[in-house]
Amino acid sequence: MNASVTQTDAFTWFQRYQLEAVIRNGVVPQWFHGIISRKASEELLMCKPPGYFLIRVSETRIGYTLSYR
């Protein structure tokens, strides 16, 4: 994998190839938080109980990131 992927590259990949696969019948899964930063995901999880997780689009690589508490 190319480590020099930009945030714009990652977002473009998601919009072009993944958006329709994630959103089913106009509904976004509760665990999917889309394009948010690592810091924002950490802040969201701080007030959640252990075992809570979210999936987001990676800011630095083509793909997804799993964040959990």
C-alpha positions in Angstrom: 0.0 0.0 0.0 1.2 3.5 -0.8 1.9 5.3 2.4 1.8 8.7 0.7 -2.0 8.7 0.2 -3.6 12.1 0.9 -6.8 12.7 2.8 -8.4 13.8 -0.4 -7.3 10.5 -2.1 -8.9 8.5 0.7 -12.1 10.4 0.6 -12.3 10.2 -3.2 -11.8 6.5 -3.0 -14.7 6.2 -0.5 -17.1 8.3 -2.5 -16.3 6.6 -5.8 -16.1 3.0 -4.8 -17.6 2.4 -1.3 -20.4 4.9 -0.6 -23.1 2.9 -2.3 -21.9 -0.4 -0.6 -22.2 1.2 2.9 -25.5 3.0 2.5 -28.2 0.4 2.0 -31.7 1.6 1.0 -30.8 5.2 2.1 -29.8 4.0 5.6 -26.3 4.4 7.1 -25.4 1.7 9.6 -25.2 3.0 13.2 -21.6 1.9 13.6 -20.4 3.7 10.5 -19.3 7.3 11.1 -17.9 8.1 7.6 -15.3 10.7 7.2 -14.3 11.8 10.7 -10.9 12.3 12.2 -9.1 10.0 14.6 -9.4 12.6 17.3 -13.2 13.0 16.7 -13.6 9.2 16.9 -11.7 9.1 20.2 -13.9 11.9 21.6 -17.1 10.1 20.5 -15.9 6.9 22.2 -14.8 8.4 25.5 -18.4 8.7 26.7 -19.5 5.2 25.4 -19.5 2.0 27.4 -16.7 -0.6 26.9 -17.3 -2.7 23.8 -18.6 0.2 21.7 -17.0 0.6 18.3 -17.2 2.6 15.1 -15.9 2.3 11.6 -14.6 5.3 9.8 -12.8 6.1 6.5 -9.1 6.3 7.1 -7.6 9.7 6.7 -4.1 8.4 5.7 -4.7 5.2 3.8 -7.2 3.8 1.3 -9.6 1.8 3.5 -11.3 1.8 6.8 -10.3 2.2 10.4 -11.9 0.4 13.4 -12.0 2.3 16.6 -13.2 0.7 19.8 -13.5 1.2 23.5 
